[in-house]
């Protein structure tokens, strides 16, 4: 084996310019804490909401304040006795009754907070966040704020970098919602805006066309705003609606199909039943959170795209011929005015009489009006069949 002297020679120095020195690593700055996170950690402080659970499982929510006391018919507890304790501590009142002290979860807060309008229950708020895919950084529009229950779940889902714009028609409901949200997060949330007005008027002013990722509607007639929502939603965006009755659900689904800018809607409801857990006595609880509302989702199609035709054929009679729905279309039996007047008299709620003239304050048709009314005739002059 021949020896190569060049192999043992020291390597020639490399010019400094060929290997520039690596820049020193910049010190990393910690990410800012999410809004409201600090209020959820650490020992209990003045101003915190605390949920006290008694030995029977009853919940009592208090806000810790200087000099305040929590009273029951079996003794009292000074608020300041809780200050500085870690969550999960057990405290005793003057009668020796023990209470477990914890900060309320969001679900607990929603069910105990002051409310002007009915709240979206936690089971439905969780479904909305999951099934509408509300993700961190999403741009969300919510219409029908009520007392702010759903707003808090949406803000938690989008985070400080997202955006939730809530629109409420009533100024008093909006004020209640603002108070509840700020109390829960400990102040204003940077991702939240609140407007008072009608969705169809406010949405075009606050959102550019195709700029919104998700729209959540909790209102009486969401189908009236499908046009404004379609303009604001980005292609592929999600519309999710919360409605209380099956008739609202049917009207909404049919109007979405007729609009042509949405994919086939999907609807469902959720029922929650707790379980009794005591040794081997494990059984469903007698009470449950049953029907609260229906949820419906639909995706926004790309502009110029037609939704695929549905393969399934609706049952005969599923769609009434008349454009406007009537009580008969919904399975209700019509009631004549004569019958209504008779029932009012039977229950002692007849028309109110004017004390001066003795005449009814509201117009009342003759008793035999139904019998003496002339037959309705069609254009040919023959009597029309009312059946």
Residue, then its C-alpha position, 0 to 999 in steps of 0.5 A: x500500500x503506497x503512502x500518499x504524503x498529501x494525505x497527512x498534510x494539514x488542510x490549507x486554511x479556508x478564507x474567513x469569507x467562505x465560512x461566515x460566522x453564524x448569527x447569534x440566536x436572538x432571545x425568544x420572547x414568550x408568547x402572550x397569554x390568551x385573553x382570560x387565561x390568567x383568571x382561570x389559574x392560580x389561587x382564588x382572588x377577590x373578584x373571582x367567581x367561585x362555585x360552591x358545592x354542598x354535600x347534597x350536590x347543590x351548586x351556589x355561585x358567588x363573586x368574592x368581595x371584601x366584607x361579603x358573606x355567603x348565607x344559607x339557612x344553615x350558617x354563613x361563610x366569609x368570602x375572604x376565607x376563600x381568598x388565597x386558597x387553591x381551587x379544589x379546597x374544602x371550606x366550612x361555614x359557621x355551622x360546620x357544613x362543608x363546601x367544595x370551592x372551584x371556579x365555574x366551568x364555562x358550562x356552569x357560568x352560562x347556566x348561572x349567568x344573568x340572562x335577558x334572552x334564552x341561552x344556547x345550552x352548552x350541549x348545542x354550543x359544543x356541537x356548533x363549535x365542532x360541527x361548524x369547524x370553528x378553528x383558531x384564527x377563523x373569521x366568524x359572524x354571529x347573529x342573534x347574540x341573546x345573552x352572550x352564551x354562544x359568543x363565549x364559546x366562539x371566542x374561545x375557539x377562534x382565540x385572540x388571533x381570530x375574529x368574532x363579529x356579533x350582531x344583535x337587533x335589540x340594544x338591551x340584549x346586546x348590553x347584557x351580552x357584553x356584560x356577561x362576556x367581559x365578566x367571564x374573560x375579565x375584560x374586553x376580548x381583542x377578537x370580539x366586535x358587537x354591532x346592534x342592528x339587522x344582519x342584512x343591514x350590518x353584514x355588508x358594512x362590516x364584511x367584504x364579499x367572500x371574507x367570512x369563514x363561518x356564519x352562525x345564525x340564532x334567530x326566528x327566520x334565518x332564511x330571510x338573510x341567506x342572500x347576505x350570508x352567501x355574499x359574505x361567506x368564502x367558498x367552502x365556508x360554513x353556515x350553521x343555524x340554530x332553530x327551535x321548531x321543525x317548521x322552521x327547520x323545514x322552511x330553512x332547508x327548502x330555502x337553502x336548496x332554492x337559493x342555489x349557492x349552498x350545498x345540500x343542508x344537514x340537520x340534527x339534534x342532540x339529547x343529553x342524559x346523565x347517569x346515576x353512579x352509586x356503587x352497583x346502582x348505575x342507571x340513567x337519571x330520570x331527568x335529562x336535557x332533551x330537545x332544545x333546538x335543531x342545528x342545520x349546516x350548509x357549505x357555500x358553493x363556489x360562484x357559478x357552481x350548481x349544486x348536484x341534483x339529489x338522487x332521492x325522490x321526496x315522498x308524494x305530498x312532501x311539498x305543498x302546491x301553494x307558495x305560502x304555508x298554511x296551518x293545514x299544510x302543517x297538519x293543523x285542523x282549521x277552526x272556525x270563528x264561530x267555534x272560537x267565539x263559543x269556546x271563549x264564552x265557555x271558558x268565561x273569556x268572552x269579548x269585553x263590553x263597552x260599559x257605556x254602550x254595552x256593545x263588544x269592544x271588538x267586532x263580532x260577526x253574527x252567530x249564524x254568519x257561517x250558516x248564512x254566508x253565500x256560497x263562494x262562486x268561481x269565475x264560471x258562476x258555479x259554486x266552488x267546492x270548499x272541500 
